[in-house]
Amino acid sequence: MLKFLFAGVNPTPGLPGEVYSLLILAVILVIFCFIVFIKSHFTDPLKKPKGIMLLAEMFVSKVDGLVEENMGRKFHWLAPYIGFLIAFIGGSFAIGIIGLPSPTLYFWTPFILAVITFFLINGTAIYFTKWRYLKRFIEPIPIFLPMNVISLISPILSLSLRLFANCLAGWLVMYLVYSLLESLSTMLFTMPFFIAPLITPFLHLYFDIFSGYIQTLVFTLLTMLLTANEAPEDMGVLEKTKMR
């Protein structure tokens, strides 16, 4: 029902509703981080955390473990970015529960996230290989230069289009369901919003929660694996040895 209340709302001509959702989500995340930052200065580290501090510590510990498990200890500095991806992408899907359009429905949002990951991947490659990084463009022979360039930018397209397409597919399904239920409810009960609240919550749980969890996991795992893949192979062996 809330989707219909927000449908067509566009206070500023030419500015998509997804942009407003993006700003709202950003404000929520900033406020949450600010509260955690303030409370951390007044929390006794020797006592068991409670409330929002417990939630924050569980999230940080989970992200740190995820990064260490998939990338190794040398990439612990990447944990804040992975945590941001999890919070932002997951929140972008979950915000649909209150009727707001997901920020990932605006293609530039997943595209920018993919571009950041692209620079992260290639920055890691340059850090470890230095000038040898340029050799990959002409391997195995120089004629492969165009194909190597395409393969270089392919993560941008694959990551952004995968996230955007899955979000768009879920939105289209929900739009069709709401339209059908509105027509059916109007025809049977002369009330456009009588049937929808009885059925759509279960669909929201799937498209906004379960599907959002899957897409968040896929995007973050691909980011970690593609980045870690640019590190030398012997580094992975060393990391496993240290972890034991």
N, C-alpha and C positions, 0 to 999 in steps of 0.2 A: 504493500500500500504506500509506503514511504517513497518508493521509486516513482510513483505517479505524482506525488506531491512535489518532488524535485524535478520531474520531467519538464523540459522546456524552460527551466529557470536559467536565464543568462543575463545577469545585471549589466554586464558590459558587452556591447555588440562586438563580435569577432573574437572574444576570449572564451575558449571552451570551458565547460563546467569542470572538466578534469583538472584544470589548472587550480581552481578553487579548492578541490579536494586535495591536491598536492600541497597547497599552502596550509590547509587545516591539519593534514597529517604531519607536516613539518613542524608546526606549532606544538602539536601534541607530543612529538618526540623530543623537541627541545625542552618543553616544560618538564617532561619526565626526567630527562638527563639533569636538568637544573635542580630538581627536587632531590635526586639521588646525590648530586654533588654537595648540596647543602647538608643533607642528613649525614653524609659520610664524615663530615667534620665534627658531628656531635654524637657519633655512635662509638661505643666502646668496642674495639676490635677483639677483646677477650671474651665478649659475651656473644651468645647466639643471636644472629640477626633476625629481625622480625619484619613483617609487612613488606613495604616496598624495597627495603634493603635486602631482604631475603630473596625477593624476586630478581633484583638486579644481580646479586651474587650468583644465583643459579644460572642466569642467562650468560654472564661473563664466563663462568666455569665451563658451561656447555660449549660456548664458542671457542674458548682456548683449547678444549679437548678435541673439538672437531678439526681445528687447524693443525694441531700437533699430530693427530692421527692420519690426516690426509696429506700433509705437507712436510712435517718434521719440525723440530724445535727451531731451526734456523729461520723459519718463517713466522715466528711468534709475533713479529711486528705487524703482520697482516691481519691479526685478529680484530682490531677495531673496524677495519673496512668490511670484513666478513660479517661482523656483528651489525654494522649499518645496513648491509644488504638484506640480512635476515629480517631486521626490524622494519625496514622500508618496504620491501617487496611483500612481506607478510601483512603489514599494515595496509598496503595498497589494495590487497584483496579483501581484507577483513572490513575495511571501511564501507564496502558495499552493503553490509548488513543494515546500516542505518539509512540506506537509500541513496548515498552519494556515489557518483561514478568513480570507478577506480582510476587513479592517476596513470596507471599503465595502459589505459585505453587511449591515452594521448601518446602517439608513437614516439615522440621525441623523448619521453621519459625512459622507456626501456633502451632507446638508442643511445642516450647519454650514459646510462649505466654500462652498456656494452662498450662504449668508447673508453670509459675509465678503465674497464677490465682490459681492453686492448692495450692501452698504454702501460698498464701494470705488467702484463705478460711480456711485452717487448722491452720494457725497462729492466725487468729481471734478466732477460736474455742478454741485453747489452752489459749489464753489471757483471755477469759471469763470463761472457765470451769476449768482451771488449771489441776490438776492431774485427775480430773473426766473425762477428755478427753479420757483417756485410757479405760474407762468403755464401750464406744460405740463399742469396738471391740468384746466384749463378751456378748452383749445384743441381745436378751433377755436371751439366755443361751450360754455358752462357745462354743458349737458345731457350732454356727453361725460365728465363727471367720473368716473362709475363705471367706464367702459371704460378711461379713462386710468389709474385706480388699478390695475385688473387687469393692464394692460400693464406697469405699473411693477413689480409683484411677479412677473410671469411668468418672469424669469430665474432666480428661486429654484427654481421648480418644474421648469423645463426642464433646468437644469444638474444638479440633484440627482437627478431621476428618470431622466435619461439615463444618468448614471454608475451609479446603483443598479441599474437594469434590465439593463444590459449585464453587470454583474458577477454579478447573480442568474441571468441566462440561462446564463452560462458555468458557474456552480456547479451548476445543475440538470443540465446536459448531463453534466458530469463525475460527478455523483452517480449518474445513470442508467447511465452506462458502467461505473463501478465496481461497481454492484449487478449488472449483467448479467454482467460478467466474473467476479465472485465466484461467482455461481450456476453459470456454465458451467464454471469451473475446479473447483468442488466436485463437479459431476456427472461430469466426465471424468477428473479426477486425484485426487479426494478431498482437494484442497488449495485452500483458498479464495483464496490469493494467488499462484497459479502463473502465470496468464495476464496478469493486470493489469500487472505491471512490464514486460512485453514490448510493450505497446501504449500505455498511458497517458502515458509520457514525451513522445511526439509531440503528444498532445492538450494536455499542460501547456505545451509550447512555444507553442502557438497561443493558448490561453485566458489563460495567466498572463504570457506575454512579449509576443507580437504584439498581442493584443487589449488588453493593458494599455498598450502603447505608443500604440495608436490612441486609446484613451479619455483617456489623459494629454494627448496632443496636442490633442484636441478641447476638453477642459475648459480648458486653458491658453490656447489660441488664442481661444476665445470670451471668456474673461476679459479678455484683452488688447484684443480688438477692441471689445467692448462698453464698456470703460473709455475707450479712445482716442476712441471715437465721441462721447463727451461733451465733448471739447475743441473749441474753435472751429475752423472749417474753414480759416481763414487760417493757423492754427498748423501744420497739416499741410504747407502750401505752404512756410512758413518753414523747417520742419525739413528738407524735401527739399532746399531751397536750401543749407542749412548742410552737409548730408551730401555734397553735390557739391563 
